[in-house]
Amino acid sequence: MEKKSKCVICNRIIEGSPKIPFCSLHTRAYSNLIAKYGEWKNAYGDLSPREFLDRIGSNEYSGRWVKEVVNAILFNRELMQVFLDDLSFWNRRD
Ligand SMILES: [Zn+2]
């Protein structure tokens, strides 16, 4: 029997078995976050993932969904690891 998982942020039931335990809405915010890191790193030069998360989390213009994702990552070591892996995958320069 398939185990249903829930979004760690909002408890919505997750369809399928994504590697990161977010619902579709939070997954979308998460993808935007990954893309934004690339942009910010270009704009600010050297920016660590944690500094990036702190800035997004405290920016009044960040959307609610993104802030929830940022908080989830900052307080969950496993999510942080997935986030760091995704960052290095998507922002890798060949
Ligand atoms: Zn969610």
PDB file of the backbone (N, CA, C, O) and the ligand in Angstrom, with CONECT records:
HET     ZN  A 101       1
ATOM      1  N   MET A   1       0.834  -1.202   0.000  1.00  0.00           N
ATOM      2  CA  MET A   1       0.000   0.000   0.000  1.00  0.00           C
ATOM      3  C   MET A   1       0.867   1.250   0.000  1.00  0.00           C
ATOM      4  O   MET A   1       1.879   1.327   0.697  1.00  0.00           O
ATOM      5  N   GLU A   2       0.451   2.211  -0.787  1.00  0.00           N
ATOM      6  CA  GLU A   2       1.263   3.412  -0.897  1.00  0.00           C
ATOM      7  C   GLU A   2       1.016   4.336   0.292  1.00  0.00           C
ATOM      8  O   GLU A   2      -0.122   4.607   0.674  1.00  0.00           O
ATOM      9  N   LYS A   3       2.098   4.796   0.849  1.00  0.00           N
ATOM     10  CA  LYS A   3       1.987   5.698   1.993  1.00  0.00           C
ATOM     11  C   LYS A   3       1.804   7.116   1.464  1.00  0.00           C
ATOM     12  O   LYS A   3       2.576   7.581   0.626  1.00  0.00           O
ATOM     13  N   LYS A   4       0.788   7.787   1.954  1.00  0.00           N
ATOM     14  CA  LYS A   4       0.572   9.182   1.554  1.00  0.00           C
ATOM     15  C   LYS A   4       1.429  10.074   2.440  1.00  0.00           C
ATOM     16  O   LYS A   4       1.434   9.935   3.663  1.00  0.00           O
ATOM     17  N   SER A   5       2.148  10.987   1.809  1.00  0.00           N
ATOM     18  CA  SER A   5       2.903  11.912   2.637  1.00  0.00           C
ATOM     19  C   SER A   5       2.244  13.281   2.607  1.00  0.00           C
ATOM     20  O   SER A   5       1.398  13.573   1.762  1.00  0.00           O
ATOM     21  N   LYS A   6       2.648  14.090   3.532  1.00  0.00           N
ATOM     22  CA  LYS A   6       2.070  15.428   3.649  1.00  0.00           C
ATOM     23  C   LYS A   6       3.155  16.474   3.526  1.00  0.00           C
ATOM     24  O   LYS A   6       4.317  16.235   3.854  1.00  0.00           O
ATOM     25  N   CYS A   7       2.754  17.629   3.050  1.00  0.00           N
ATOM     26  CA  CYS A   7       3.662  18.757   2.980  1.00  0.00           C
ATOM     27  C   CYS A   7       4.107  19.112   4.406  1.00  0.00           C
ATOM     28  O   CYS A   7       3.272  19.256   5.299  1.00  0.00           O
ATOM     29  N   VAL A   8       5.412  19.252   4.615  1.00  0.00           N
ATOM     30  CA  VAL A   8       5.914  19.551   5.958  1.00  0.00           C
ATOM     31  C   VAL A   8       5.532  20.962   6.409  1.00  0.00           C
ATOM     32  O   VAL A   8       5.616  21.283   7.594  1.00  0.00           O
ATOM     33  N   ILE A   9       5.117  21.795   5.467  1.00  0.00           N
ATOM     34  CA  ILE A   9       4.768  23.167   5.821  1.00  0.00           C
ATOM     35  C   ILE A   9       3.276  23.317   6.115  1.00  0.00           C
ATOM     36  O   ILE A   9       2.893  23.851   7.156  1.00  0.00           O
ATOM     37  N   CYS A  10       2.442  22.845   5.197  1.00  0.00           N
ATOM     38  CA  CYS A  10       1.015  23.131   5.337  1.00  0.00           C
ATOM     39  C   CYS A  10       0.149  21.885   5.523  1.00  0.00           C
ATOM     40  O   CYS A  10      -1.072  21.986   5.645  1.00  0.00           O
ATOM     41  N   ASN A  11       0.787  20.703   5.544  1.00  0.00           N
ATOM     42  CA  ASN A  11       0.044  19.459   5.779  1.00  0.00           C
ATOM     43  C   ASN A  11      -0.888  19.029   4.658  1.00  0.00           C
ATOM     44  O   ASN A  11      -1.683  18.109   4.850  1.00  0.00           O
ATOM     45  N   ARG A  12      -0.816  19.665   3.495  1.00  0.00           N
ATOM     46  CA  ARG A  12      -1.590  19.154   2.369  1.00  0.00           C
ATOM     47  C   ARG A  12      -1.033  17.788   1.968  1.00  0.00           C
ATOM     48  O   ARG A  12       0.169  17.542   2.073  1.00  0.00           O
ATOM     49  N   ILE A  13      -1.905  16.921   1.518  1.00  0.00           N
ATOM     50  CA  ILE A  13      -1.458  15.613   1.026  1.00  0.00           C
ATOM     51  C   ILE A  13      -0.638  15.804  -0.249  1.00  0.00           C
ATOM     52  O   ILE A  13      -1.017  16.571  -1.134  1.00  0.00           O
ATOM     53  N   ILE A  14       0.478  15.106  -0.328  1.00  0.00           N
ATOM     54  CA  ILE A  14       1.347  15.209  -1.491  1.00  0.00           C
ATOM     55  C   ILE A  14       1.041  14.061  -2.452  1.00  0.00           C
ATOM     56  O   ILE A  14       0.958  12.904  -2.042  1.00  0.00           O
ATOM     57  N   GLU A  15       0.879  14.385  -3.707  1.00  0.00           N
ATOM     58  CA  GLU A  15       0.719  13.351  -4.742  1.00  0.00           C
ATOM     59  C   GLU A  15       2.092  12.842  -5.144  1.00  0.00           C
ATOM     60  O   GLU A  15       3.053  13.609  -5.222  1.00  0.00           O
ATOM     61  N   GLY A  16       2.177  11.541  -5.397  1.00  0.00           N
ATOM     62  CA  GLY A  16       3.449  10.970  -5.812  1.00  0.00           C
ATOM     63  C   GLY A  16       4.432  10.942  -4.647  1.00  0.00           C
ATOM     64  O   GLY A  16       4.033  11.037  -3.487  1.00  0.00           O
ATOM     65  N   SER A  17       5.723  10.813  -4.965  1.00  0.00           N
ATOM     66  CA  SER A  17       6.712  10.785  -3.883  1.00  0.00           C
ATOM     67  C   SER A  17       7.895  11.658  -4.241  1.00  0.00           C
ATOM     68  O   SER A  17       8.951  11.162  -4.634  1.00  0.00           O
ATOM     69  N   PRO A  18       7.711  12.963  -4.104  1.00  0.00           N
ATOM     70  CA  PRO A  18       8.803  13.887  -4.410  1.00  0.00           C
ATOM     71  C   PRO A  18       9.938  13.727  -3.412  1.00  0.00           C
ATOM     72  O   PRO A  18       9.720  13.265  -2.292  1.00  0.00           O
ATOM     73  N   LYS A  19      11.145  14.105  -3.808  1.00  0.00           N
ATOM     74  CA  LYS A  19      12.270  13.944  -2.886  1.00  0.00           C
ATOM     75  C   LYS A  19      12.232  15.007  -1.790  1.00  0.00           C
ATOM     76  O   LYS A  19      12.828  14.838  -0.726  1.00  0.00           O
ATOM     77  N   ILE A  20      11.527  16.100  -2.063  1.00  0.00           N
ATOM     78  CA  ILE A  20      11.384  17.107  -1.014  1.00  0.00           C
ATOM     79  C   ILE A  20       9.911  17.133  -0.604  1.00  0.00           C
ATOM     80  O   ILE A  20       9.031  17.229  -1.459  1.00  0.00           O
ATOM     81  N   PRO A  21       9.641  17.049   0.698  1.00  0.00           N
ATOM     82  CA  PRO A  21       8.258  16.849   1.156  1.00  0.00           C
ATOM     83  C   PRO A  21       7.412  18.125   1.150  1.00  0.00           C
ATOM     84  O   PRO A  21       6.946  18.577   2.196  1.00  0.00           O
ATOM     85  N   PHE A  22       7.223  18.692  -0.029  1.00  0.00           N
ATOM     86  CA  PHE A  22       6.400  19.893  -0.170  1.00  0.00           C
ATOM     87  C   PHE A  22       5.229  19.612  -1.100  1.00  0.00           C
ATOM     88  O   PHE A  22       5.339  18.789  -2.008  1.00  0.00           O
ATOM     89  N   CYS A  23       4.116  20.286  -0.880  1.00  0.00           N
ATOM     90  CA  CYS A  23       2.976  20.211  -1.795  1.00  0.00           C
ATOM     91  C   CYS A  23       3.325  20.974  -3.072  1.00  0.00           C
ATOM     92  O   CYS A  23       4.398  21.569  -3.167  1.00  0.00           O
ATOM     93  N   SER A  24       2.415  20.956  -4.059  1.00  0.00           N
ATOM     94  CA  SER A  24       2.745  21.594  -5.336  1.00  0.00           C
ATOM     95  C   SER A  24       2.984  23.098  -5.182  1.00  0.00           C
ATOM     96  O   SER A  24       3.849  23.660  -5.854  1.00  0.00           O
ATOM     97  N   LEU A  25       2.223  23.747  -4.304  1.00  0.00           N
ATOM     98  CA  LEU A  25       2.391  25.193  -4.121  1.00  0.00           C
ATOM     99  C   LEU A  25       3.750  25.525  -3.505  1.00  0.00           C
ATOM    100  O   LEU A  25       4.444  26.438  -3.950  1.00  0.00           O
ATOM    101  N   HIS A  26       4.108  24.769  -2.482  1.00  0.00           N
ATOM    102  CA  HIS A  26       5.397  25.034  -1.852  1.00  0.00           C
ATOM    103  C   HIS A  26       6.560  24.560  -2.729  1.00  0.00           C
ATOM    104  O   HIS A  26       7.659  25.112  -2.665  1.00  0.00           O
ATOM    105  N   THR A  27       6.308  23.533  -3.548  1.00  0.00           N
ATOM    106  CA  THR A  27       7.347  23.098  -4.483  1.00  0.00           C
ATOM    107  C   THR A  27       7.625  24.185  -5.508  1.00  0.00           C
ATOM    108  O   THR A  27       8.771  24.402  -5.902  1.00  0.00           O
ATOM    109  N   ARG A  28       6.558  24.874  -5.941  1.00  0.00           N
ATOM    110  CA  ARG A  28       6.745  25.955  -6.902  1.00  0.00           C
ATOM    111  C   ARG A  28       7.566  27.081  -6.281  1.00  0.00           C
ATOM    112  O   ARG A  28       8.471  27.623  -6.915  1.00  0.00           O
ATOM    113  N   ALA A  29       7.245  27.425  -5.048  1.00  0.00           N
ATOM    114  CA  ALA A  29       8.007  28.464  -4.350  1.00  0.00           C
ATOM    115  C   ALA A  29       9.463  28.030  -4.183  1.00  0.00           C
ATOM    116  O   ALA A  29      10.386  28.835  -4.309  1.00  0.00           O
ATOM    117  N   TYR A  30       9.643  26.758  -3.900  1.00  0.00           N
ATOM    118  CA  TYR A  30      10.994  26.218  -3.727  1.00  0.00           C
ATOM    119  C   TYR A  30      11.798  26.331  -5.032  1.00  0.00           C
ATOM    120  O   TYR A  30      12.972  26.702  -5.018  1.00  0.00           O
ATOM    121  N   SER A  31      11.151  26.006  -6.151  1.00  0.00           N
ATOM    122  CA  SER A  31      11.840  26.111  -7.444  1.00  0.00           C
ATOM    123  C   SER A  31      12.231  27.546  -7.737  1.00  0.00           C
ATOM    124  O   SER A  31      13.318  27.812  -8.252  1.00  0.00           O
ATOM    125  N   ASN A  32      11.337  28.474  -7.405  1.00  0.00           N
ATOM    126  CA  ASN A  32      11.656  29.888  -7.603  1.00  0.00           C
ATOM    127  C   ASN A  32      12.857  30.298  -6.759  1.00  0.00           C
ATOM    128  O   ASN A  32      13.703  31.084  -7.185  1.00  0.00           O
ATOM    129  N   LEU A  33      12.906  29.751  -5.564  1.00  0.00           N
ATOM    130  CA  LEU A  33      13.996  30.053  -4.643  1.00  0.00           C
ATOM    131  C   LEU A  33      15.343  29.595  -5.234  1.00  0.00           C
ATOM    132  O   LEU A  33      16.335  30.322  -5.198  1.00  0.00           O
ATOM    133  N   ILE A  34      15.343  28.396  -5.766  1.00  0.00           N
ATOM    134  CA  ILE A  34      16.566  27.864  -6.380  1.00  0.00           C
ATOM    135  C   ILE A  34      17.008  28.768  -7.542  1.00  0.00           C
ATOM    136  O   ILE A  34      18.190  29.085  -7.682  1.00  0.00           O
ATOM    137  N   ALA A  35      16.036  29.176  -8.370  1.00  0.00           N
ATOM    138  CA  ALA A  35      16.366  30.027  -9.522  1.00  0.00           C
ATOM    139  C   ALA A  35      16.892  31.378  -9.054  1.00  0.00           C
ATOM    140  O   ALA A  35      17.827  31.924  -9.640  1.00  0.00           O
ATOM    141  N   LYS A  36      16.293  31.910  -8.003  1.00  0.00           N
ATOM    142  CA  LYS A  36      16.668  33.220  -7.495  1.00  0.00           C
ATOM    143  C   LYS A  36      18.083  33.236  -6.946  1.00  0.00           C
ATOM    144  O   LYS A  36      18.790  34.237  -7.065  1.00  0.00           O
ATOM    145  N   TYR A  37      18.492  32.142  -6.354  1.00  0.00           N
ATOM    146  CA  TYR A  37      19.842  32.099  -5.805  1.00  0.00           C
ATOM    147  C   TYR A  37      20.872  32.378  -6.902  1.00  0.00           C
ATOM    148  O   TYR A  37      21.845  33.102  -6.686  1.00  0.00           O
ATOM    149  N   GLY A  38      20.642  31.792  -8.084  1.00  0.00           N
ATOM    150  CA  GLY A  38      21.542  32.040  -9.204  1.00  0.00           C
ATOM    151  C   GLY A  38      21.603  33.516  -9.555  1.00  0.00           C
ATOM    152  O   GLY A  38      22.682  34.067  -9.772  1.00  0.00           O
ATOM    153  N   GLU A  39      20.441  34.152  -9.611  1.00  0.00           N
ATOM    154  CA  GLU A  39      20.371  35.584  -9.945  1.00  0.00           C
ATOM    155  C   GLU A  39      21.088  36.419  -8.883  1.00  0.00           C
ATOM    156  O   GLU A  39      21.870  37.316  -9.201  1.00  0.00           O
ATOM    157  N   TRP A  40      20.809  36.111  -7.630  1.00  0.00           N
ATOM    158  CA  TRP A  40      21.387  36.886  -6.532  1.00  0.00           C
ATOM    159  C   TRP A  40      22.884  36.719  -6.446  1.00  0.00           C
ATOM    160  O   TRP A  40      23.614  37.667  -6.155  1.00  0.00           O
ATOM    161  N   LYS A  41      23.334  35.514  -6.700  1.00  0.00           N
ATOM    162  CA  LYS A  41      24.766  35.255  -6.639  1.00  0.00           C
ATOM    163  C   LYS A  41      25.476  36.087  -7.711  1.00  0.00           C
ATOM    164  O   LYS A  41      26.572  36.598  -7.482  1.00  0.00           O
ATOM    165  N   ASN A  42      24.848  36.218  -8.876  1.00  0.00           N
ATOM    166  CA  ASN A  42      25.420  37.061  -9.926  1.00  0.00           C
ATOM    167  C   ASN A  42      25.428  38.519  -9.512  1.00  0.00           C
ATOM    168  O   ASN A  42      26.388  39.242  -9.780  1.00  0.00           O
ATOM    169  N   ALA A  43      24.351  38.954  -8.853  1.00  0.00           N
ATOM    170  CA  ALA A  43      24.218  40.361  -8.488  1.00  0.00           C
ATOM    171  C   ALA A  43      25.109  40.740  -7.306  1.00  0.00           C
ATOM    172  O   ALA A  43      25.708  41.816  -7.301  1.00  0.00           O
ATOM    173  N   TYR A  44      25.199  39.860  -6.306  1.00  0.00           N
ATOM    174  CA  TYR A  44      25.902  40.207  -5.070  1.00  0.00           C
ATOM    175  C   TYR A  44      27.321  39.671  -5.005  1.00  0.00           C
ATOM    176  O   TYR A  44      28.068  39.987  -4.079  1.00  0.00           O
ATOM    177  N   GLY A  45      27.697  38.851  -6.000  1.00  0.00           N
ATOM    178  CA  GLY A  45      28.999  38.227  -5.902  1.00  0.00           C
ATOM    179  C   GLY A  45      28.917  37.046  -4.957  1.00  0.00           C
ATOM    180  O   GLY A  45      28.043  36.191  -5.100  1.00  0.00           O
ATOM    181  N   ASP A  46      29.811  36.994  -4.005  1.00  0.00           N
ATOM    182  CA  ASP A  46      29.839  35.843  -3.125  1.00  0.00           C
ATOM    183  C   ASP A  46      28.710  35.902  -2.100  1.00  0.00           C
ATOM    184  O   ASP A  46      28.658  36.805  -1.264  1.00  0.00           O
ATOM    185  N   LEU A  47      27.821  34.939  -2.176  1.00  0.00           N
ATOM    186  CA  LEU A  47      26.673  34.910  -1.278  1.00  0.00           C
ATOM    187  C   LEU A  47      26.457  33.461  -0.862  1.00  0.00           C
ATOM    188  O   LEU A  47      26.178  32.602  -1.700  1.00  0.00           O
ATOM    189  N   SER A  48      26.587  33.194   0.428  1.00  0.00           N
ATOM    190  CA  SER A  48      26.414  31.801   0.860  1.00  0.00           C
ATOM    191  C   SER A  48      24.928  31.454   0.866  1.00  0.00           C
ATOM    192  O   SER A  48      24.083  32.339   1.004  1.00  0.00           O
ATOM    193  N   PRO A  49      24.609  30.178   0.718  1.00  0.00           N
ATOM    194  CA  PRO A  49      23.197  29.770   0.738  1.00  0.00           C
ATOM    195  C   PRO A  49      22.477  30.246   1.999  1.00  0.00           C
ATOM    196  O   PRO A  49      21.309  30.629   1.936  1.00  0.00           O
ATOM    197  N   ARG A  50      23.162  30.226   3.138  1.00  0.00           N
ATOM    198  CA  ARG A  50      22.499  30.636   4.369  1.00  0.00           C
ATOM    199  C   ARG A  50      22.219  32.145   4.403  1.00  0.00           C
ATOM    200  O   ARG A  50      21.164  32.585   4.859  1.00  0.00           O
ATOM    201  N   GLU A  51      23.181  32.919   3.914  1.00  0.00           N
ATOM    202  CA  GLU A  51      22.958  34.374   3.822  1.00  0.00           C
ATOM    203  C   GLU A  51      21.780  34.666   2.896  1.00  0.00           C
ATOM    204  O   GLU A  51      20.941  35.526   3.164  1.00  0.00           O
ATOM    205  N   PHE A  52      21.754  33.928   1.814  1.00  0.00           N
ATOM    206  CA  PHE A  52      20.666  34.070   0.855  1.00  0.00           C
ATOM    207  C   PHE A  52      19.317  33.805   1.529  1.00  0.00           C
ATOM    208  O   PHE A  52      18.376  34.586   1.383  1.00  0.00           O
ATOM    209  N   LEU A  53      19.237  32.705   2.261  1.00  0.00           N
ATOM    210  CA  LEU A  53      17.977  32.358   2.932  1.00  0.00           C
ATOM    211  C   LEU A  53      17.590  33.418   3.966  1.00  0.00           C
ATOM    212  O   LEU A  53      16.422  33.787   4.086  1.00  0.00           O
ATOM    213  N   ASP A  54      18.594  33.903   4.713  1.00  0.00           N
ATOM    214  CA  ASP A  54      18.316  34.941   5.708  1.00  0.00           C
ATOM    215  C   ASP A  54      17.762  36.199   5.047  1.00  0.00           C
ATOM    216  O   ASP A  54      16.828  36.820   5.554  1.00  0.00           O
ATOM    217  N   ARG A  55      18.346  36.561   3.916  1.00  0.00           N
ATOM    218  CA  ARG A  55      17.892  37.779   3.230  1.00  0.00           C
ATOM    219  C   ARG A  55      16.486  37.622   2.675  1.00  0.00           C
ATOM    220  O   ARG A  55      15.646  38.510   2.823  1.00  0.00           O
ATOM    221  N   ILE A  56      16.236  36.483   2.035  1.00  0.00           N
ATOM    222  CA  ILE A  56      14.898  36.246   1.493  1.00  0.00           C
ATOM    223  C   ILE A  56      13.880  36.226   2.639  1.00  0.00           C
ATOM    224  O   ILE A  56      12.802  36.812   2.545  1.00  0.00           O
ATOM    225  N   GLY A  57      14.248  35.543   3.708  1.00  0.00           N
ATOM    226  CA  GLY A  57      13.322  35.389   4.840  1.00  0.00           C
ATOM    227  C   GLY A  57      12.982  36.700   5.507  1.00  0.00           C
ATOM    228  O   GLY A  57      11.891  36.847   6.058  1.00  0.00           O
ATOM    229  N   SER A  58      13.904  37.668   5.470  1.00  0.00           N
ATOM    230  CA  SER A  58      13.633  38.928   6.145  1.00  0.00           C
ATOM    231  C   SER A  58      13.254  40.044   5.167  1.00  0.00           C
ATOM    232  O   SER A  58      13.075  41.193   5.571  1.00  0.00           O
ATOM    233  N   ASN A  59      13.136  39.706   3.892  1.00  0.00           N
ATOM    234  CA  ASN A  59      12.763  40.710   2.890  1.00  0.00           C
ATOM    235  C   ASN A  59      11.254  40.898   2.854  1.00  0.00           C
ATOM    236  O   ASN A  59      10.507  39.941   2.649  1.00  0.00           O
ATOM    237  N   GLU A  60      10.807  42.140   3.054  1.00  0.00           N
ATOM    238  CA  GLU A  60       9.364  42.365   3.110  1.00  0.00           C
ATOM    239  C   GLU A  60       8.678  42.122   1.768  1.00  0.00           C
ATOM    240  O   GLU A  60       7.457  41.975   1.713  1.00  0.00           O
ATOM    241  N   TYR A  61       9.452  42.079   0.697  1.00  0.00           N
ATOM    242  CA  TYR A  61       8.853  41.854  -0.611  1.00  0.00           C
ATOM    243  C   TYR A  61       8.783  40.371  -1.002  1.00  0.00           C
ATOM    244  O   TYR A  61       8.197  40.013  -2.024  1.00  0.00           O
ATOM    245  N   SER A  62       9.384  39.526  -0.177  1.00  0.00           N
ATOM    246  CA  SER A  62       9.285  38.097  -0.464  1.00  0.00           C
ATOM    247  C   SER A  62       7.852  37.638  -0.235  1.00  0.00           C
ATOM    248  O   SER A  62       7.179  38.105   0.684  1.00  0.00           O
ATOM    249  N   GLY A  63       7.399  36.736  -1.065  1.00  0.00           N
ATOM    250  CA  GLY A  63       6.046  36.220  -0.927  1.00  0.00           C
ATOM    251  C   GLY A  63       5.909  35.301   0.275  1.00  0.00           C
ATOM    252  O   GLY A  63       6.897  34.775   0.790  1.00  0.00           O
ATOM    253  N   ARG A  64       4.692  35.119   0.707  1.00  0.00           N
ATOM    254  CA  ARG A  64       4.409  34.291   1.872  1.00  0.00           C
ATOM    255  C   ARG A  64       4.874  32.845   1.655  1.00  0.00           C
ATOM    256  O   ARG A  64       5.447  32.233   2.557  1.00  0.00           O
ATOM    257  N   TRP A  65       4.631  32.311   0.473  1.00  0.00           N
ATOM    258  CA  TRP A  65       4.990  30.911   0.217  1.00  0.00           C
ATOM    259  C   TRP A  65       6.491  30.718   0.307  1.00  0.00           C
ATOM    260  O   TRP A  65       6.978  29.765   0.915  1.00  0.00           O
ATOM    261  N   VAL A  66       7.214  31.638  -0.308  1.00  0.00           N
ATOM    262  CA  VAL A  66       8.667  31.534  -0.303  1.00  0.00           C
ATOM    263  C   VAL A  66       9.208  31.635   1.121  1.00  0.00           C
ATOM    264  O   VAL A  66      10.115  30.897   1.505  1.00  0.00           O
ATOM    265  N   LYS A  67       8.637  32.562   1.900  1.00  0.00           N
ATOM    266  CA  LYS A  67       9.109  32.699   3.284  1.00  0.00           C
ATOM    267  C   LYS A  67       8.859  31.420   4.085  1.00  0.00           C
ATOM    268  O   LYS A  67       9.691  31.022   4.900  1.00  0.00           O
ATOM    269  N   GLU A  68       7.728  30.790   3.855  1.00  0.00           N
ATOM    270  CA  GLU A  68       7.449  29.531   4.555  1.00  0.00           C
ATOM    271  C   GLU A  68       8.459  28.460   4.182  1.00  0.00           C
ATOM    272  O   GLU A  68       8.906  27.680   5.023  1.00  0.00           O
ATOM    273  N   VAL A  69       8.810  28.439   2.896  1.00  0.00           N
ATOM    274  CA  VAL A  69       9.807  27.471   2.440  1.00  0.00           C
ATOM    275  C   VAL A  69      11.163  27.767   3.084  1.00  0.00           C
ATOM    276  O   VAL A  69      11.852  26.857   3.543  1.00  0.00           O
ATOM    277  N   VAL A  70      11.537  29.046   3.113  1.00  0.00           N
ATOM    278  CA  VAL A  70      12.814  29.440   3.712  1.00  0.00           C
ATOM    279  C   VAL A  70      12.874  29.006   5.177  1.00  0.00           C
ATOM    280  O   VAL A  70      13.873  28.442   5.622  1.00  0.00           O
ATOM    281  N   ASN A  71      11.812  29.269   5.913  1.00  0.00           N
ATOM    282  CA  ASN A  71      11.805  28.884   7.328  1.00  0.00           C
ATOM    283  C   ASN A  71      11.903  27.373   7.501  1.00  0.00           C
ATOM    284  O   ASN A  71      12.604  26.885   8.388  1.00  0.00           O
ATOM    285  N   ALA A  72      11.202  26.645   6.654  1.00  0.00           N
ATOM    286  CA  ALA A  72      11.248  25.184   6.749  1.00  0.00           C
ATOM    287  C   ALA A  72      12.676  24.685   6.530  1.00  0.00           C
ATOM    288  O   ALA A  72      13.145  23.786   7.228  1.00  0.00           O
ATOM    289  N   ILE A  73      13.357  25.282   5.550  1.00  0.00           N
ATOM    290  CA  ILE A  73      14.724  24.853   5.246  1.00  0.00           C
ATOM    291  C   ILE A  73      15.667  25.206   6.393  1.00  0.00           C
ATOM    292  O   ILE A  73      16.516  24.399   6.774  1.00  0.00           O
ATOM    293  N   LEU A  74      15.519  26.411   6.942  1.00  0.00           N
ATOM    294  CA  LEU A  74      16.418  26.861   7.999  1.00  0.00           C
ATOM    295  C   LEU A  74      16.278  26.025   9.266  1.00  0.00           C
ATOM    296  O   LEU A  74      17.233  25.898  10.031  1.00  0.00           O
ATOM    297  N   PHE A  75      15.104  25.457   9.494  1.00  0.00           N
ATOM    298  CA  PHE A  75      14.888  24.720  10.735  1.00  0.00           C
ATOM    299  C   PHE A  75      14.886  23.210  10.563  1.00  0.00           C
ATOM    300  O   PHE A  75      14.560  22.480  11.499  1.00  0.00           O
ATOM    301  N   ASN A  76      15.244  22.735   9.378  1.00  0.00           N
ATOM    302  CA  ASN A  76      15.240  21.294   9.146  1.00  0.00           C
ATOM    303  C   ASN A  76      16.511  20.891   8.399  1.00  0.00           C
ATOM    304  O   ASN A  76      16.702  21.232   7.232  1.00  0.00           O
ATOM    305  N   ARG A  77      17.359  20.169   9.093  1.00  0.00           N
ATOM    306  CA  ARG A  77      18.668  19.854   8.535  1.00  0.00           C
ATOM    307  C   ARG A  77      18.570  19.026   7.257  1.00  0.00           C
ATOM    308  O   ARG A  77      19.366  19.216   6.337  1.00  0.00           O
ATOM    309  N   GLU A  78      17.611  18.117   7.188  1.00  0.00           N
ATOM    310  CA  GLU A  78      17.477  17.291   5.990  1.00  0.00           C
ATOM    311  C   GLU A  78      17.054  18.128   4.792  1.00  0.00           C
ATOM    312  O   GLU A  78      17.556  17.944   3.683  1.00  0.00           O
ATOM    313  N   LEU A  79      16.125  19.049   5.028  1.00  0.00           N
ATOM    314  CA  LEU A  79      15.694  19.932   3.940  1.00  0.00           C
ATOM    315  C   LEU A  79      16.857  20.799   3.482  1.00  0.00           C
ATOM    316  O   LEU A  79      17.038  21.036   2.288  1.00  0.00           O
ATOM    317  N   MET A  80      17.648  21.272   4.453  1.00  0.00           N
ATOM    318  CA  MET A  80      18.809  22.097   4.121  1.00  0.00           C
ATOM    319  C   MET A  80      19.754  21.320   3.208  1.00  0.00           C
ATOM    320  O   MET A  80      20.297  21.875   2.252  1.00  0.00           O
ATOM    321  N   GLN A  81      19.946  20.050   3.501  1.00  0.00           N
ATOM    322  CA  GLN A  81      20.838  19.237   2.682  1.00  0.00           C
ATOM    323  C   GLN A  81      20.298  19.100   1.257  1.00  0.00           C
ATOM    324  O   GLN A  81      21.048  19.225   0.289  1.00  0.00           O
ATOM    325  N   VAL A  82      18.987  18.842   1.134  1.00  0.00           N
ATOM    326  CA  VAL A  82      18.386  18.723  -0.196  1.00  0.00           C
ATOM    327  C   VAL A  82      18.532  20.052  -0.941  1.00  0.00           C
ATOM    328  O   VAL A  82      18.845  20.085  -2.131  1.00  0.00           O
ATOM    329  N   PHE A  83      18.297  21.141  -0.212  1.00  0.00           N
ATOM    330  CA  PHE A  83      18.410  22.471  -0.804  1.00  0.00           C
ATOM    331  C   PHE A  83      19.831  22.728  -1.328  1.00  0.00           C
ATOM    332  O   PHE A  83      20.014  23.204  -2.448  1.00  0.00           O
ATOM    333  N   LEU A  84      20.816  22.410  -0.509  1.00  0.00           N
ATOM    334  CA  LEU A  84      22.210  22.623  -0.926  1.00  0.00           C
ATOM    335  C   LEU A  84      22.560  21.760  -2.132  1.00  0.00           C
ATOM    336  O   LEU A  84      23.264  22.204  -3.039  1.00  0.00           O
ATOM    337  N   ASP A  85      22.065  20.522  -2.138  1.00  0.00           N
ATOM    338  CA  ASP A  85      22.316  19.640  -3.293  1.00  0.00           C
ATOM    339  C   ASP A  85      21.685  20.233  -4.554  1.00  0.00           C
ATOM    340  O   ASP A  85      22.310  20.264  -5.614  1.00  0.00           O
ATOM    341  N   ASP A  86      20.446  20.699  -4.428  1.00  0.00           N
ATOM    342  CA  ASP A  86      19.767  21.271  -5.589  1.00  0.00           C
ATOM    343  C   ASP A  86      20.471  22.528  -6.072  1.00  0.00           C
ATOM    344  O   ASP A  86      20.593  22.753  -7.276  1.00  0.00           O
ATOM    345  N   LEU A  87      20.933  23.343  -5.138  1.00  0.00           N
ATOM    346  CA  LEU A  87      21.649  24.563  -5.527  1.00  0.00           C
ATOM    347  C   LEU A  87      22.887  24.222  -6.325  1.00  0.00           C
ATOM    348  O   LEU A  87      23.139  24.822  -7.370  1.00  0.00           O
ATOM    349  N   SER A  88      23.663  23.264  -5.846  1.00  0.00           N
ATOM    350  CA  SER A  88      24.906  22.973  -6.555  1.00  0.00           C
ATOM    351  C   SER A  88      24.612  22.302  -7.883  1.00  0.00           C
ATOM    352  O   SER A  88      25.392  22.419  -8.828  1.00  0.00           O
ATOM    353  N   PHE A  89      23.476  21.590  -7.959  1.00  0.00           N
ATOM    354  CA  PHE A  89      23.115  20.979  -9.230  1.00  0.00           C
ATOM    355  C   PHE A  89      22.682  22.033 -10.245  1.00  0.00           C
ATOM    356  O   PHE A  89      23.150  22.038 -11.384  1.00  0.00           O
ATOM    357  N   TRP A  90      21.784  22.926  -9.825  1.00  0.00           N
ATOM    358  CA  TRP A  90      21.224  23.889 -10.775  1.00  0.00           C
ATOM    359  C   TRP A  90      22.149  25.050 -11.095  1.00  0.00           C
ATOM    360  O   TRP A  90      22.032  25.664 -12.155  1.00  0.00           O
ATOM    361  N   ASN A  91      23.067  25.354 -10.189  1.00  0.00           N
ATOM    362  CA  ASN A  91      23.931  26.501 -10.417  1.00  0.00           C
ATOM    363  C   ASN A  91      25.359  26.098 -10.763  1.00  0.00           C
ATOM    364  O   ASN A  91      26.296  26.892 -10.677  1.00  0.00           O
ATOM    365  N   ARG A  92      25.486  24.850 -11.151  1.00  0.00           N
ATOM    366  CA  ARG A  92      26.803  24.369 -11.521  1.00  0.00           C
ATOM    367  C   ARG A  92      27.270  25.046 -12.804  1.00  0.00           C
ATOM    368  O   ARG A  92      26.501  25.221 -13.749  1.00  0.00           O
ATOM    369  N   ARG A  93      28.512  25.411 -12.816  1.00  0.00           N
ATOM    370  CA  ARG A  93      29.070  26.009 -14.036  1.00  0.00           C
ATOM    371  C   ARG A  93      30.051  25.045 -14.643  1.00  0.00           C
ATOM    372  O   ARG A  93      30.964  24.565 -13.971  1.00  0.00           O
ATOM    373  N   ASP A  94      29.865  24.762 -15.907  1.00  0.00           N
ATOM    374  CA  ASP A  94      30.801  23.849 -16.556  1.00  0.00           C
ATOM    375  C   ASP A  94      31.952  24.594 -17.211  1.00  0.00           C
ATOM    376  O   ASP A  94      32.833  23.971 -17.804  1.00  0.00           O
TER     377      ASP A  94
HETATM  378 ZN    ZN A 101       2.562  23.022   1.339  1.00  0.00          ZN2+
END
